[in-house]
Amino acid sequence: YNEALKTKNQKLVTPTVKGDRTSAWAQYSIRVQTKTKNYKPKTNVRDEMQAKLKAVGIPTAEHYPVPINLQE
């Protein structure tokens, strides 16, 4: 996934696994850079990324649409 998700226009933060280890993830989580050069958030970036992944058959989910520290 790390190689497939590399693009010229999106800055993604993908998980890493050290060479002497094996992943045991239940989910493959990525972070999408959501700020522009002037640091104003782009609110539709996640939706755009989810649509692109869905178009090629990769399911996605938001596990915490509201960050844990902002939940009641």
Predicted model as a PDB file, atoms N, CA, C, CB and O in Angstrom, pLDDT in the B-factor column:
MODEL        1                                                                  
ATOM      1  N   TYR A   1       0.821  -1.195   0.000  1.00 77.00           N  
ATOM      2  CA  TYR A   1       0.000   0.000   0.000  1.00 77.00           C  
ATOM      3  C   TYR A   1       0.861   1.254   0.000  1.00 77.00           C  
ATOM      4  CB  TYR A   1      -0.932   0.001   1.199  1.00 77.00           C  
ATOM      5  O   TYR A   1       0.532   2.228  -0.677  1.00 77.00           O  
ATOM      6  N   ASN A   2       1.957   1.244   0.749  1.00 78.00           N  
ATOM      7  CA  ASN A   2       2.787   2.450   0.802  1.00 78.00           C  
ATOM      8  C   ASN A   2       3.220   2.889  -0.594  1.00 78.00           C  
ATOM      9  CB  ASN A   2       4.019   2.210   1.678  1.00 78.00           C  
ATOM     10  O   ASN A   2       3.141   4.073  -0.922  1.00 78.00           O  
ATOM     11  N   GLU A   3       3.672   1.958  -1.407  1.00 77.00           N  
ATOM     12  CA  GLU A   3       4.111   2.295  -2.765  1.00 77.00           C  
ATOM     13  C   GLU A   3       2.936   2.759  -3.627  1.00 77.00           C  
ATOM     14  CB  GLU A   3       4.797   1.086  -3.420  1.00 77.00           C  
ATOM     15  O   GLU A   3       3.063   3.731  -4.372  1.00 77.00           O  
ATOM     16  N   ALA A   4       1.809   2.080  -3.531  1.00 76.00           N  
ATOM     17  CA  ALA A   4       0.649   2.409  -4.354  1.00 76.00           C  
ATOM     18  C   ALA A   4       0.056   3.762  -4.009  1.00 76.00           C  
ATOM     19  CB  ALA A   4      -0.405   1.347  -4.208  1.00 76.00           C  
ATOM     20  O   ALA A   4      -0.547   4.409  -4.865  1.00 76.00           O  
ATOM     21  N   LEU A   5       0.219   4.201  -2.764  1.00 74.00           N  
ATOM     22  CA  LEU A   5      -0.392   5.462  -2.336  1.00 74.00           C  
ATOM     23  C   LEU A   5       0.504   6.673  -2.545  1.00 74.00           C  
ATOM     24  CB  LEU A   5      -0.768   5.374  -0.888  1.00 74.00           C  
ATOM     25  O   LEU A   5       0.078   7.801  -2.294  1.00 74.00           O  
ATOM     26  N   LYS A   6       1.727   6.468  -2.998  1.00 69.00           N  
ATOM     27  CA  LYS A   6       2.591   7.612  -3.273  1.00 69.00           C  
ATOM     28  C   LYS A   6       2.062   8.362  -4.489  1.00 69.00           C  
ATOM     29  CB  LYS A   6       4.059   7.160  -3.501  1.00 69.00           C  
ATOM     30  O   LYS A   6       1.860   7.772  -5.550  1.00 69.00           O  
ATOM     31  N   THR A   7       1.840   9.653  -4.331  1.00 65.00           N  
ATOM     32  CA  THR A   7       1.382  10.481  -5.443  1.00 65.00           C  
ATOM     33  C   THR A   7       2.180  11.771  -5.464  1.00 65.00           C  
ATOM     34  CB  THR A   7      -0.136  10.777  -5.333  1.00 65.00           C  
ATOM     35  O   THR A   7       2.860  12.108  -4.495  1.00 65.00           O  
ATOM     36  N   LYS A   8       2.095  12.474  -6.550  1.00 59.00           N  
ATOM     37  CA  LYS A   8       2.788  13.759  -6.663  1.00 59.00           C  
ATOM     38  C   LYS A   8       2.003  14.885  -6.014  1.00 59.00           C  
ATOM     39  CB  LYS A   8       3.046  14.090  -8.121  1.00 59.00           C  
ATOM     40  O   LYS A   8       2.588  15.881  -5.588  1.00 59.00           O  
ATOM     41  N   ASN A   9       0.686  14.742  -5.932  1.00 55.00           N  
ATOM     42  CA  ASN A   9      -0.143  15.841  -5.481  1.00 55.00           C  
ATOM     43  C   ASN A   9      -0.629  15.729  -4.045  1.00 55.00           C  
ATOM     44  CB  ASN A   9      -1.300  15.960  -6.366  1.00 55.00           C  
ATOM     45  O   ASN A   9      -1.097  16.717  -3.480  1.00 55.00           O  
ATOM     46  N   GLN A  10      -0.532  14.578  -3.455  1.00 63.00           N  
ATOM     47  CA  GLN A  10      -1.001  14.394  -2.085  1.00 63.00           C  
ATOM     48  C   GLN A  10       0.188  14.077  -1.189  1.00 63.00           C  
ATOM     49  CB  GLN A  10      -2.067  13.267  -2.005  1.00 63.00           C  
ATOM     50  O   GLN A  10       1.100  13.347  -1.578  1.00 63.00           O  
ATOM     51  N   LYS A  11       0.166  14.622  -0.014  1.00 71.00           N  
ATOM     52  CA  LYS A  11       1.169  14.253   0.973  1.00 71.00           C  
ATOM     53  C   LYS A  11       0.501  13.349   1.982  1.00 71.00           C  
ATOM     54  CB  LYS A  11       1.797  15.506   1.659  1.00 71.00           C  
ATOM     55  O   LYS A  11      -0.322  13.787   2.786  1.00 71.00           O  
ATOM     56  N   LEU A  12       0.868  12.081   1.929  1.00 76.00           N  
ATOM     57  CA  LEU A  12       0.294  11.098   2.822  1.00 76.00           C  
ATOM     58  C   LEU A  12       1.335  10.653   3.834  1.00 76.00           C  
ATOM     59  CB  LEU A  12      -0.248   9.901   2.037  1.00 76.00           C  
ATOM     60  O   LEU A  12       2.524  10.564   3.526  1.00 76.00           O  
ATOM     61  N   VAL A  13       0.877  10.377   5.032  1.00 81.00           N  
ATOM     62  CA  VAL A  13       1.734   9.784   6.046  1.00 81.00           C  
ATOM     63  C   VAL A  13       1.261   8.344   6.186  1.00 81.00           C  
ATOM     64  CB  VAL A  13       1.673  10.575   7.429  1.00 81.00           C  
ATOM     65  O   VAL A  13       0.149   8.084   6.644  1.00 81.00           O  
ATOM     66  N   THR A  14       2.113   7.422   5.789  1.00 84.00           N  
ATOM     67  CA  THR A  14       1.758   6.005   5.828  1.00 84.00           C  
ATOM     68  C   THR A  14       2.523   5.329   6.962  1.00 84.00           C  
ATOM     69  CB  THR A  14       2.064   5.315   4.466  1.00 84.00           C  
ATOM     70  O   THR A  14       3.575   5.814   7.379  1.00 84.00           O  
ATOM     71  N   PRO A  15       2.002   4.216   7.461  1.00 86.00           N  
ATOM     72  CA  PRO A  15       2.695   3.520   8.547  1.00 86.00           C  
ATOM     73  C   PRO A  15       4.015   2.915   8.067  1.00 86.00           C  
ATOM     74  CB  PRO A  15       1.797   2.422   9.133  1.00 86.00           C  
ATOM     75  O   PRO A  15       4.193   2.617   6.886  1.00 86.00           O  
ATOM     76  N   THR A  16       4.908   2.749   8.997  1.00 85.00           N  
ATOM     77  CA  THR A  16       6.191   2.113   8.673  1.00 85.00           C  
ATOM     78  C   THR A  16       6.403   0.914   9.589  1.00 85.00           C  
ATOM     79  CB  THR A  16       7.372   3.126   8.812  1.00 85.00           C  
ATOM     80  O   THR A  16       5.903   0.863  10.713  1.00 85.00           O  
ATOM     81  N   VAL A  17       7.142  -0.028   9.081  1.00 86.00           N  
ATOM     82  CA  VAL A  17       7.522  -1.209   9.858  1.00 86.00           C  
ATOM     83  C   VAL A  17       9.022  -1.364   9.702  1.00 86.00           C  
ATOM     84  CB  VAL A  17       6.749  -2.511   9.385  1.00 86.00           C  
ATOM     85  O   VAL A  17       9.540  -1.413   8.586  1.00 86.00           O  
ATOM     86  N   LYS A  18       9.703  -1.440  10.806  1.00 90.00           N  
ATOM     87  CA  LYS A  18      11.152  -1.623  10.750  1.00 90.00           C  
ATOM     88  C   LYS A  18      11.479  -2.946  10.063  1.00 90.00           C  
ATOM     89  CB  LYS A  18      11.768  -1.580  12.171  1.00 90.00           C  
ATOM     90  O   LYS A  18      10.695  -3.894  10.118  1.00 90.00           O  
ATOM     91  N   GLY A  19      12.636  -3.002   9.421  1.00 90.00           N  
ATOM     92  CA  GLY A  19      13.025  -4.149   8.624  1.00 90.00           C  
ATOM     93  C   GLY A  19      13.061  -5.477   9.355  1.00 90.00           C  
ATOM     94  O   GLY A  19      12.880  -6.531   8.745  1.00 90.00           O  
ATOM     95  N   ASP A  20      13.294  -5.433  10.655  1.00 95.00           N  
ATOM     96  CA  ASP A  20      13.378  -6.681  11.422  1.00 95.00           C  
ATOM     97  C   ASP A  20      12.071  -7.027  12.126  1.00 95.00           C  
ATOM     98  CB  ASP A  20      14.491  -6.585  12.443  1.00 95.00           C  
ATOM     99  O   ASP A  20      12.053  -7.825  13.064  1.00 95.00           O  
ATOM    100  N   ARG A  21      10.964  -6.411  11.660  1.00 91.00           N  
ATOM    101  CA  ARG A  21       9.666  -6.632  12.307  1.00 91.00           C  
ATOM    102  C   ARG A  21       8.598  -6.964  11.276  1.00 91.00           C  
ATOM    103  CB  ARG A  21       9.248  -5.395  13.118  1.00 91.00           C  
ATOM    104  O   ARG A  21       8.822  -6.821  10.074  1.00 91.00           O  
ATOM    105  N   THR A  22       7.440  -7.407  11.745  1.00 88.00           N  
ATOM    106  CA  THR A  22       6.296  -7.728  10.897  1.00 88.00           C  
ATOM    107  C   THR A  22       5.096  -6.962  11.420  1.00 88.00           C  
ATOM    108  CB  THR A  22       6.014  -9.267  10.866  1.00 88.00           C  
ATOM    109  O   THR A  22       4.914  -6.854  12.633  1.00 88.00           O  
ATOM    110  N   SER A  23       4.269  -6.425  10.521  1.00 85.00           N  
ATOM    111  CA  SER A  23       3.091  -5.692  10.978  1.00 85.00           C  
ATOM    112  C   SER A  23       2.040  -6.656  11.499  1.00 85.00           C  
ATOM    113  CB  SER A  23       2.511  -4.832   9.845  1.00 85.00           C  
ATOM    114  O   SER A  23       1.965  -7.812  11.083  1.00 85.00           O  
ATOM    115  N   ALA A  24       1.235  -6.155  12.417  1.00 84.00           N  
ATOM    116  CA  ALA A  24       0.119  -6.934  12.952  1.00 84.00           C  
ATOM    117  C   ALA A  24      -1.109  -6.035  13.035  1.00 84.00           C  
ATOM    118  CB  ALA A  24       0.467  -7.534  14.354  1.00 84.00           C  
ATOM    119  O   ALA A  24      -1.893  -6.120  13.980  1.00 84.00           O  
ATOM    120  N   TRP A  25      -1.264  -5.173  12.033  1.00 81.00           N  
ATOM    121  CA  TRP A  25      -2.345  -4.191  12.062  1.00 81.00           C  
ATOM    122  C   TRP A  25      -3.687  -4.825  11.717  1.00 81.00           C  
ATOM    123  CB  TRP A  25      -2.046  -3.050  11.097  1.00 81.00           C  
ATOM    124  O   TRP A  25      -3.777  -5.690  10.846  1.00 81.00           O  
ATOM    125  N   ALA A  26      -4.706  -4.388  12.403  1.00 83.00           N  
ATOM    126  CA  ALA A  26      -6.069  -4.754  12.031  1.00 83.00           C  
ATOM    127  C   ALA A  26      -6.575  -3.796  10.961  1.00 83.00           C  
ATOM    128  CB  ALA A  26      -7.005  -4.741  13.267  1.00 83.00           C  
ATOM    129  O   ALA A  26      -7.435  -4.152  10.156  1.00 83.00           O  
ATOM    130  N   GLN A  27      -6.040  -2.581  10.957  1.00 83.00           N  
ATOM    131  CA  GLN A  27      -6.356  -1.586   9.937  1.00 83.00           C  
ATOM    132  C   GLN A  27      -5.038  -1.020   9.396  1.00 83.00           C  
ATOM    133  CB  GLN A  27      -7.271  -0.442  10.518  1.00 83.00           C  
ATOM    134  O   GLN A  27      -4.020  -0.998  10.089  1.00 83.00           O  
ATOM    135  N   TYR A  28      -5.084  -0.570   8.156  1.00 84.00           N  
ATOM    136  CA  TYR A  28      -3.950   0.137   7.564  1.00 84.00           C  
ATOM    137  C   TYR A  28      -4.347   1.609   7.574  1.00 84.00           C  
ATOM    138  CB  TYR A  28      -3.603  -0.389   6.084  1.00 84.00           C  
ATOM    139  O   TYR A  28      -5.159   2.039   6.754  1.00 84.00           O  
ATOM    140  N   SER A  29      -3.787   2.374   8.487  1.00 84.00           N  
ATOM    141  CA  SER A  29      -4.202   3.768   8.669  1.00 84.00           C  
ATOM    142  C   SER A  29      -3.231   4.713   7.988  1.00 84.00           C  
ATOM    143  CB  SER A  29      -4.309   4.111  10.157  1.00 84.00           C  
ATOM    144  O   SER A  29      -2.013   4.559   8.076  1.00 84.00           O  
ATOM    145  N   ILE A  30      -3.809   5.706   7.301  1.00 81.00           N  
ATOM    146  CA  ILE A  30      -3.000   6.765   6.697  1.00 81.00           C  
ATOM    147  C   ILE A  30      -3.496   8.105   7.208  1.00 81.00           C  
ATOM    148  CB  ILE A  30      -3.059   6.708   5.139  1.00 81.00           C  
ATOM    149  O   ILE A  30      -4.654   8.250   7.600  1.00 81.00           O  
ATOM    150  N   ARG A  31      -2.602   9.078   7.198  1.00 78.00           N  
ATOM    151  CA  ARG A  31      -2.985  10.453   7.498  1.00 78.00           C  
ATOM    152  C   ARG A  31      -2.800  11.250   6.218  1.00 78.00           C  
ATOM    153  CB  ARG A  31      -2.138  11.056   8.688  1.00 78.00           C  
ATOM    154  O   ARG A  31      -1.800  11.093   5.517  1.00 78.00           O  
ATOM    155  N   VAL A  32      -3.761  12.099   5.922  1.00 74.00           N  
ATOM    156  CA  VAL A  32      -3.710  12.944   4.739  1.00 74.00           C  
ATOM    157  C   VAL A  32      -3.427  14.359   5.187  1.00 74.00           C  
ATOM    158  CB  VAL A  32      -5.030  12.868   3.921  1.00 74.00           C  
ATOM    159  O   VAL A  32      -4.131  14.903   6.038  1.00 74.00           O  
ATOM    160  N   GLN A  33      -2.383  14.964   4.607  1.00 70.00           N  
ATOM    161  CA  GLN A  33      -2.075  16.346   4.941  1.00 70.00           C  
ATOM    162  C   GLN A  33      -3.263  17.205   4.544  1.00 70.00           C  
ATOM    163  CB  GLN A  33      -0.771  16.828   4.234  1.00 70.00           C  
ATOM    164  O   GLN A  33      -3.701  17.170   3.395  1.00 70.00           O  
ATOM    165  N   THR A  34      -3.782  17.968   5.479  1.00 66.00           N  
ATOM    166  CA  THR A  34      -5.006  18.713   5.226  1.00 66.00           C  
ATOM    167  C   THR A  34      -4.819  20.222   5.320  1.00 66.00           C  
ATOM    168  CB  THR A  34      -6.067  18.281   6.190  1.00 66.00           C  
ATOM    169  O   THR A  34      -5.795  20.958   5.460  1.00 66.00           O  
ATOM    170  N   LYS A  35      -3.593  20.683   5.246  1.00 63.00           N  
ATOM    171  CA  LYS A  35      -3.367  22.121   5.299  1.00 63.00           C  
ATOM    172  C   LYS A  35      -2.677  22.580   4.027  1.00 63.00           C  
ATOM    173  CB  LYS A  35      -2.532  22.501   6.533  1.00 63.00           C  
ATOM    174  O   LYS A  35      -1.858  21.865   3.450  1.00 63.00           O  
ATOM    175  N   THR A  36      -3.021  23.780   3.605  1.00 61.00           N  
ATOM    176  CA  THR A  36      -2.404  24.362   2.430  1.00 61.00           C  
ATOM    177  C   THR A  36      -1.149  25.127   2.846  1.00 61.00           C  
ATOM    178  CB  THR A  36      -3.397  25.288   1.688  1.00 61.00           C  
ATOM    179  O   THR A  36      -0.793  25.142   4.024  1.00 61.00           O  
ATOM    180  N   LYS A  37      -0.491  25.752   1.899  1.00 63.00           N  
ATOM    181  CA  LYS A  37       0.736  26.489   2.203  1.00 63.00           C  
ATOM    182  C   LYS A  37       0.499  27.608   3.211  1.00 63.00           C  
ATOM    183  CB  LYS A  37       1.326  27.064   0.929  1.00 63.00           C  
ATOM    184  O   LYS A  37       1.398  27.948   3.981  1.00 63.00           O  
ATOM    185  N   ASN A  38      -0.700  28.183   3.212  1.00 62.00           N  
ATOM    186  CA  ASN A  38      -0.982  29.255   4.169  1.00 62.00           C  
ATOM    187  C   ASN A  38      -1.615  28.712   5.451  1.00 62.00           C  
ATOM    188  CB  ASN A  38      -1.904  30.300   3.534  1.00 62.00           C  
ATOM    189  O   ASN A  38      -2.149  29.477   6.254  1.00 62.00           O  
ATOM    190  N   TYR A  39      -1.555  27.390   5.641  1.00 58.00           N  
ATOM    191  CA  TYR A  39      -1.997  26.700   6.854  1.00 58.00           C  
ATOM    192  C   TYR A  39      -3.491  26.772   7.115  1.00 58.00           C  
ATOM    193  CB  TYR A  39      -1.283  27.258   8.020  1.00 58.00           C  
ATOM    194  O   TYR A  39      -3.928  26.568   8.248  1.00 58.00           O  
ATOM    195  N   LYS A  40      -4.278  27.056   6.097  1.00 60.00           N  
ATOM    196  CA  LYS A  40      -5.723  26.992   6.253  1.00 60.00           C  
ATOM    197  C   LYS A  40      -6.165  25.577   5.921  1.00 60.00           C  
ATOM    198  CB  LYS A  40      -6.447  28.041   5.347  1.00 60.00           C  
ATOM    199  O   LYS A  40      -5.776  25.043   4.882  1.00 60.00           O  
ATOM    200  N   PRO A  41      -6.974  24.952   6.785  1.00 58.00           N  
ATOM    201  CA  PRO A  41      -7.391  23.571   6.527  1.00 58.00           C  
ATOM    202  C   PRO A  41      -8.201  23.435   5.251  1.00 58.00           C  
ATOM    203  CB  PRO A  41      -8.198  23.049   7.689  1.00 58.00           C  
ATOM    204  O   PRO A  41      -9.023  24.295   4.934  1.00 58.00           O  
ATOM    205  N   LYS A  42      -7.968  22.357   4.519  1.00 60.00           N  
ATOM    206  CA  LYS A  42      -8.785  21.997   3.363  1.00 60.00           C  
ATOM    207  C   LYS A  42      -9.716  20.896   3.842  1.00 60.00           C  
ATOM    208  CB  LYS A  42      -7.904  21.532   2.117  1.00 60.00           C  
ATOM    209  O   LYS A  42      -9.284  19.758   4.026  1.00 60.00           O  
ATOM    210  N   THR A  43     -10.974  21.216   4.045  1.00 64.00           N  
ATOM    211  CA  THR A  43     -11.885  20.282   4.701  1.00 64.00           C  
ATOM    212  C   THR A  43     -12.301  19.112   3.830  1.00 64.00           C  
ATOM    213  CB  THR A  43     -13.099  21.005   5.149  1.00 64.00           C  
ATOM    214  O   THR A  43     -12.758  18.106   4.372  1.00 64.00           O  
ATOM    215  N   ASN A  44     -12.170  19.183   2.517  1.00 73.00           N  
ATOM    216  CA  ASN A  44     -12.649  18.111   1.653  1.00 73.00           C  
ATOM    217  C   ASN A  44     -11.560  17.122   1.245  1.00 73.00           C  
ATOM    218  CB  ASN A  44     -13.266  18.699   0.426  1.00 73.00           C  
ATOM    219  O   ASN A  44     -11.832  16.217   0.456  1.00 73.00           O  
ATOM    220  N   VAL A  45     -10.366  17.261   1.744  1.00 75.00           N  
ATOM    221  CA  VAL A  45      -9.257  16.395   1.335  1.00 75.00           C  
ATOM    222  C   VAL A  45      -9.535  14.939   1.682  1.00 75.00           C  
ATOM    223  CB  VAL A  45      -7.955  16.847   1.996  1.00 75.00           C  
ATOM    224  O   VAL A  45      -9.307  14.057   0.853  1.00 75.00           O  
ATOM    225  N   ARG A  46     -10.024  14.669   2.894  1.00 77.00           N  
ATOM    226  CA  ARG A  46     -10.297  13.290   3.282  1.00 77.00           C  
ATOM    227  C   ARG A  46     -11.383  12.694   2.403  1.00 77.00           C  
ATOM    228  CB  ARG A  46     -10.707  13.215   4.756  1.00 77.00           C  
ATOM    229  O   ARG A  46     -11.263  11.549   1.966  1.00 77.00           O  
ATOM    230  N   ASP A  47     -12.455  13.462   2.132  1.00 81.00           N  
ATOM    231  CA  ASP A  47     -13.525  12.969   1.271  1.00 81.00           C  
ATOM    232  C   ASP A  47     -13.007  12.651  -0.131  1.00 81.00           C  
ATOM    233  CB  ASP A  47     -14.655  13.995   1.192  1.00 81.00           C  
ATOM    234  O   ASP A  47     -13.387  11.640  -0.722  1.00 81.00           O  
ATOM    235  N   GLU A  48     -12.142  13.511  -0.659  1.00 82.00           N  
ATOM    236  CA  GLU A  48     -11.562  13.287  -1.988  1.00 82.00           C  
ATOM    237  C   GLU A  48     -10.728  12.011  -1.997  1.00 82.00           C  
ATOM    238  CB  GLU A  48     -10.696  14.493  -2.415  1.00 82.00           C  
ATOM    239  O   GLU A  48     -10.813  11.217  -2.934  1.00 82.00           O  
ATOM    240  N   MET A  49      -9.923  11.814  -0.958  1.00 80.00           N  
ATOM    241  CA  MET A  49      -9.080  10.619  -0.891  1.00 80.00           C  
ATOM    242  C   MET A  49      -9.941   9.370  -0.769  1.00 80.00           C  
ATOM    243  CB  MET A  49      -8.099  10.709   0.293  1.00 80.00           C  
ATOM    244  O   MET A  49      -9.660   8.364  -1.420  1.00 80.00           O  
ATOM    245  N   GLN A  50     -10.989   9.416   0.056  1.00 85.00           N  
ATOM    246  CA  GLN A  50     -11.866   8.258   0.188  1.00 85.00           C  
ATOM    247  C   GLN A  50     -12.535   7.929  -1.143  1.00 85.00           C  
ATOM    248  CB  GLN A  50     -12.927   8.510   1.266  1.00 85.00           C  
ATOM    249  O   GLN A  50     -12.676   6.755  -1.484  1.00 85.00           O  
ATOM    250  N   ALA A  51     -12.947   8.939  -1.897  1.00 90.00           N  
ATOM    251  CA  ALA A  51     -13.585   8.707  -3.196  1.00 90.00           C  
ATOM    252  C   ALA A  51     -12.600   8.062  -4.173  1.00 90.00           C  
ATOM    253  CB  ALA A  51     -14.123  10.033  -3.779  1.00 90.00           C  
ATOM    254  O   ALA A  51     -12.975   7.156  -4.918  1.00 90.00           O  
ATOM    255  N   LYS A  52     -11.345   8.522  -4.177  1.00 85.00           N  
ATOM    256  CA  LYS A  52     -10.328   7.941  -5.068  1.00 85.00           C  
ATOM    257  C   LYS A  52     -10.066   6.475  -4.717  1.00 85.00           C  
ATOM    258  CB  LYS A  52      -9.012   8.748  -4.984  1.00 85.00           C  
ATOM    259  O   LYS A  52      -9.959   5.628  -5.604  1.00 85.00           O  
ATOM    260  N   LEU A  53      -9.966   6.189  -3.436  1.00 83.00           N  
ATOM    261  CA  LEU A  53      -9.722   4.808  -3.020  1.00 83.00           C  
ATOM    262  C   LEU A  53     -10.919   3.919  -3.349  1.00 83.00           C  
ATOM    263  CB  LEU A  53      -9.418   4.748  -1.516  1.00 83.00           C  
ATOM    264  O   LEU A  53     -10.749   2.784  -3.794  1.00 83.00           O  
ATOM    265  N   LYS A  54     -12.124   4.433  -3.132  1.00 91.00           N  
ATOM    266  CA  LYS A  54     -13.330   3.665  -3.448  1.00 91.00           C  
ATOM    267  C   LYS A  54     -13.397   3.352  -4.940  1.00 91.00           C  
ATOM    268  CB  LYS A  54     -14.589   4.434  -3.010  1.00 91.00           C  
ATOM    269  O   LYS A  54     -13.821   2.263  -5.329  1.00 91.00           O  
ATOM    270  N   ALA A  55     -12.979   4.307  -5.779  1.00 94.00           N  
ATOM    271  CA  ALA A  55     -13.029   4.130  -7.229  1.00 94.00           C  
ATOM    272  C   ALA A  55     -12.159   2.967  -7.704  1.00 94.00           C  
ATOM    273  CB  ALA A  55     -12.593   5.406  -7.919  1.00 94.00           C  
ATOM    274  O   ALA A  55     -12.414   2.392  -8.763  1.00 94.00           O  
ATOM    275  N   VAL A  56     -11.135   2.620  -6.925  1.00 89.00           N  
ATOM    276  CA  VAL A  56     -10.267   1.493  -7.300  1.00 89.00           C  
ATOM    277  C   VAL A  56     -10.493   0.286  -6.399  1.00 89.00           C  
ATOM    278  CB  VAL A  56      -8.797   1.913  -7.242  1.00 89.00           C  
ATOM    279  O   VAL A  56      -9.666  -0.625  -6.349  1.00 89.00           O  
ATOM    280  N   GLY A  57     -11.628   0.285  -5.684  1.00 92.00           N  
ATOM    281  CA  GLY A  57     -12.014  -0.891  -4.923  1.00 92.00           C  
ATOM    282  C   GLY A  57     -11.418  -1.034  -3.538  1.00 92.00           C  
ATOM    283  O   GLY A  57     -11.410  -2.130  -2.979  1.00 92.00           O  
ATOM    284  N   ILE A  58     -10.920   0.055  -2.976  1.00 85.00           N  
ATOM    285  CA  ILE A  58     -10.332   0.000  -1.635  1.00 85.00           C  
ATOM    286  C   ILE A  58     -11.309   0.631  -0.647  1.00 85.00           C  
ATOM    287  CB  ILE A  58      -8.945   0.730  -1.591  1.00 85.00           C  
ATOM    288  O   ILE A  58     -11.579   1.830  -0.727  1.00 85.00           O  
ATOM    289  N   PRO A  59     -11.845  -0.165   0.286  1.00 88.00           N  
ATOM    290  CA  PRO A  59     -12.790   0.390   1.260  1.00 88.00           C  
ATOM    291  C   PRO A  59     -12.080   1.244   2.304  1.00 88.00           C  
ATOM    292  CB  PRO A  59     -13.563  -0.735   1.950  1.00 88.00           C  
ATOM    293  O   PRO A  59     -10.926   0.992   2.650  1.00 88.00           O  
ATOM    294  N   THR A  60     -12.780   2.251   2.795  1.00 88.00           N  
ATOM    295  CA  THR A  60     -12.236   3.119   3.841  1.00 88.00           C  
ATOM    296  C   THR A  60     -13.291   3.319   4.918  1.00 88.00           C  
ATOM    297  CB  THR A  60     -11.780   4.488   3.255  1.00 88.00           C  
ATOM    298  O   THR A  60     -14.469   3.022   4.719  1.00 88.00           O  
ATOM    299  N   ALA A  61     -12.849   3.825   6.061  1.00 85.00           N  
ATOM    300  CA  ALA A  61     -13.761   4.154   7.153  1.00 85.00           C  
ATOM    301  C   ALA A  61     -13.110   5.213   8.033  1.00 85.00           C  
ATOM    302  CB  ALA A  61     -14.126   2.886   7.986  1.00 85.00           C  
ATOM    303  O   ALA A  61     -11.889   5.248   8.182  1.00 85.00           O  
ATOM    304  N   GLU A  62     -13.926   6.060   8.605  1.00 80.00           N  
ATOM    305  CA  GLU A  62     -13.457   7.013   9.606  1.00 80.00           C  
ATOM    306  C   GLU A  62     -13.775   6.404  10.960  1.00 80.00           C  
ATOM    307  CB  GLU A  62     -14.126   8.439   9.434  1.00 80.00           C  
ATOM    308  O   GLU A  62     -14.941   6.284  11.336  1.00 80.00           O  
ATOM    309  N   HIS A  63     -12.750   6.024  11.683  1.00 77.00           N  
ATOM    310  CA  HIS A  63     -13.000   5.417  12.984  1.00 77.00           C  
ATOM    311  C   HIS A  63     -13.312   6.462  14.046  1.00 77.00           C  
ATOM    312  CB  HIS A  63     -11.805   4.588  13.412  1.00 77.00           C  
ATOM    313  O   HIS A  63     -14.061   6.189  14.983  1.00 77.00           O  
ATOM    314  N   TYR A  64     -12.749   7.643  13.907  1.00 75.00           N  
ATOM    315  CA  TYR A  64     -13.003   8.722  14.861  1.00 75.00           C  
ATOM    316  C   TYR A  64     -13.259  10.023  14.099  1.00 75.00           C  
ATOM    317  CB  TYR A  64     -11.806   8.888  15.844  1.00 75.00           C  
ATOM    318  O   TYR A  64     -12.356  10.852  13.994  1.00 75.00           O  
ATOM    319  N   PRO A  65     -14.484  10.226  13.559  1.00 75.00           N  
ATOM    320  CA  PRO A  65     -14.760  11.470  12.843  1.00 75.00           C  
ATOM    321  C   PRO A  65     -14.628  12.701  13.743  1.00 75.00           C  
ATOM    322  CB  PRO A  65     -16.153  11.421  12.243  1.00 75.00           C  
ATOM    323  O   PRO A  65     -14.307  13.792  13.271  1.00 75.00           O  
ATOM    324  N   VAL A  66     -14.878  12.517  15.033  1.00 80.00           N  
ATOM    325  CA  VAL A  66     -14.601  13.559  16.032  1.00 80.00           C  
ATOM    326  C   VAL A  66     -13.428  13.057  16.848  1.00 80.00           C  
ATOM    327  CB  VAL A  66     -15.865  13.870  16.951  1.00 80.00           C  
ATOM    328  O   VAL A  66     -13.500  11.972  17.424  1.00 80.00           O  
ATOM    329  N   PRO A  67     -12.340  13.829  16.910  1.00 77.00           N  
ATOM    330  CA  PRO A  67     -11.174  13.366  17.665  1.00 77.00           C  
ATOM    331  C   PRO A  67     -11.550  13.006  19.102  1.00 77.00           C  
ATOM    332  CB  PRO A  67     -10.077  14.441  17.662  1.00 77.00           C  
ATOM    333  O   PRO A  67     -12.424  13.630  19.704  1.00 77.00           O  
ATOM    334  N   ILE A  68     -10.888  12.008  19.628  1.00 83.00           N  
ATOM    335  CA  ILE A  68     -11.203  11.512  20.972  1.00 83.00           C  
ATOM    336  C   ILE A  68     -11.144  12.631  22.008  1.00 83.00           C  
ATOM    337  CB  ILE A  68     -10.237  10.388  21.364  1.00 83.00           C  
ATOM    338  O   ILE A  68     -11.987  12.688  22.904  1.00 83.00           O  
ATOM    339  N   ASN A  69     -10.158  13.522  21.893  1.00 85.00           N  
ATOM    340  CA  ASN A  69     -10.028  14.578  22.891  1.00 85.00           C  
ATOM    341  C   ASN A  69     -11.149  15.620  22.801  1.00 85.00           C  
ATOM    342  CB  ASN A  69      -8.688  15.260  22.739  1.00 85.00           C  
ATOM    343  O   ASN A  69     -11.278  16.448  23.702  1.00 85.00           O  
ATOM    344  N   LEU A  70     -11.961  15.601  21.739  1.00 85.00           N  
ATOM    345  CA  LEU A  70     -13.076  16.533  21.611  1.00 85.00           C  
ATOM    346  C   LEU A  70     -14.429  15.883  21.875  1.00 85.00           C  
ATOM    347  CB  LEU A  70     -13.073  17.142  20.238  1.00 85.00           C  
ATOM    348  O   LEU A  70     -15.465  16.542  21.785  1.00 85.00           O  
ATOM    349  N   GLN A  71     -14.423  14.599  22.199  1.00 85.00           N  
ATOM    350  CA  GLN A  71     -15.676  13.892  22.490  1.00 85.00           C  
ATOM    351  C   GLN A  71     -16.094  14.144  23.930  1.00 85.00           C  
ATOM    352  CB  GLN A  71     -15.525  12.374  22.234  1.00 85.00           C  
ATOM    353  O   GLN A  71     -15.272  14.431  24.800  1.00 85.00           O  
ATOM    354  N   GLU A  72     -17.393  14.030  24.151  1.00 85.00           N  
ATOM    355  CA  GLU A  72     -17.912  14.204  25.519  1.00 85.00           C  
ATOM    356  C   GLU A  72     -17.490  13.047  26.398  1.00 85.00           C  
ATOM    357  CB  GLU A  72     -19.447  14.326  25.513  1.00 85.00           C  
ATOM    358  O   GLU A  72     -17.830  13.014  27.581  1.00 85.00           O  
TER     359      GLU A  72                                                      
ENDMDL                                                                          
END                                                                             
